């Protein structure tokens, strides 16, 4: 477990931060950008939870915990100190998302058009969370092009954006309140 007795350290005052293994890196580096984007997406999910209840809230709570796991995974390079035994996202976490997607999607009508972000307050918040996850996914993919990254972390984020899309449709009264795109409607 993590124990924080002091919140500020002054260690980042000059634009650097420490990874889990103690290595100092620039705050603008791709690894920090990747786990920072995951952290931002997690905060957006926290806002969505203000509108959620019951099973949806529990689902989003599990996802928030998983996103901290993703952040820890990304903050721990695969080489160097602390790499062995590091917390990593595992296939079972992605598989859980897939099961939840399948269960939620089974209750929805097939789409006839693309869905515009909106509908109910919860659905709108989930769409915002989905786009934040997509940004995090792009940041992790950019990091993976330069450094070794756990491929399961990238899979998890990819699946999570799908999950949030389906959950948003479910929050739109099982798709009945979806706002559909009407191509060229305002031409």
N, C-alpha and C positions, 0 to 999 in steps of 0.2 A: 504494500500500500504506500501511497505517496504521503509524506508528512511535510507540510509547509508551515514553518514557524515565522518566516519573514517573507513578506510579499515583494518588497523592492530590494534589489541587490546592487544597483548602480552598474552592474556588469554590461548592460546594453546601452549605456549612455553615449558610446562612441560608434553606434551603428553595427555592433556585432552581438551575437547571442551564442549560447552553448547548445549543442545537440546532447542527446541522452548520454553519449559516450564521452562528453566533456570537450569535444573538439569545438573550437570557436570558428564561427562562420559569419559572413555578412548577413544582416537582416534582409537584404534584398536578394539573397541567393535563391536558386530554384527550389532547394529542399525546404527552406523556411516559407517560401511563397506557397508551396504545395500544402504543408500542414497548416499554414495560416488560412488558406482558402477552405480547408476542411473545417477549421474552427469557426470561420464565418458562417458556413452552411449550417453547422450545428446550432449556432445562435439563432438563425432564421427558423430552424425547426422548433427551437424553444418558443419563439413567438407564435408559431402555428399551434403549439400545444395549448396556448391560452384559449383557443377556440375548440379544442378537442375534448372528448370525454370517453370514459370507459375503455373499450377494446382499442379504439384508435389512439387514445392517449398512451395506453400501455405499449402499443406497437411503436409509437414515436419515441417513447422513453427508452426502449431497447435499442432503437436506431441511434439515439443520442449517445448511449453508452458505447455502441459499436464505433461511432465516429471518433470518440476519444481513443479507442483501440487503433483506429486508422492513423490518427495523429501520432500516437506513440510509435507505431510501426514506421511511419515516415520520418520521425525524428531520431530514429536509431539506424544509422547506416549499416549495411550488410557486412562491412569489413571493419576491423578495428575493435577497440574495447567495447564490451557489452553486446556485441553482435550475437554471440552464442547465448541462446536462451531468451532472446529478446521477445517481447510481446509482438505477435504478428497476427494479422487478419487471417482467418482460416476458411476453407471452403464451406464448412458448416454454417458460417454466418451468411454467406452469399446464398446458400441453399435455403436457409430460413426465409430470406427475402423472396426467393422464387416461389416458395410454397404460399406465402402471404399474397403475392401478386396473383397467383392462380386462383386462390380462394376469393379474393376481392373481384377479380375480373369475371369470374363465373356468374356474378350477380348483375353484370352490366350488359346492356345491349351493345352489339357491335357498332363501331363508329361509322358514320356516313360522311364525315368531314373532319378536318382538323379542329381541335378544341382551342378556343382562345382562353387565356388565363382569366379566371373570374368565376362568377356564380355566387356561391355562398361565401361568407367570410373565411371559413376554414379552407375551402377549396382554393380561394385566391392566395391564402398564406402558403398552402402546400405547393401551388404553382411557383411562387417566389422561392420556396425552399428547393424545388426541383431545379430551377435555373442556377441557384447558388451551388448546388451539387454538380451541375454540368461545368460550371467554372472551376470548381475544385478538381473535377476529373481532367479538365484540360491542363491544369497546373501539374497534376501528378503525371500525366502523359508526357508533358514537356520535361519533367524531371527524369522520367524513365528513359527518355531519349539520350540523356547525358550520364546518368548514374543507375546503378542497380536498384530496382524497386521491387518489392514483393508483388508479383503479378496478381495475386488475389486481392490486394488493396484496390487496384484499378478495376478489377471485375466487380468488386463490391460496390464501388461508386457508380459504375455503369448500371448495375442492376438497381441501385437505390434510386436513381433518377426515374427509371421505369416504375418502380414501386410508388414513388411520390405522385407520378402522373395518374396511375390507376387509383391511388388513394384519394386524390383530388376529385376524380370523376365519381368515386363512391361517395365522397362528401357532398357532391352536388346532387343529392337525393338519388343516388345510384345512377347518375348520368342524366336524369330528367331535367336538371337545372344547368346542364352544360351549355356554355356559350359557344356556338359553332361558327367557324369561319365561313363566310359567304364570298367566294372569290369574285372580285370585281363589283361588289355590291354598291360601292360608292363612286364608280367611274362615271 
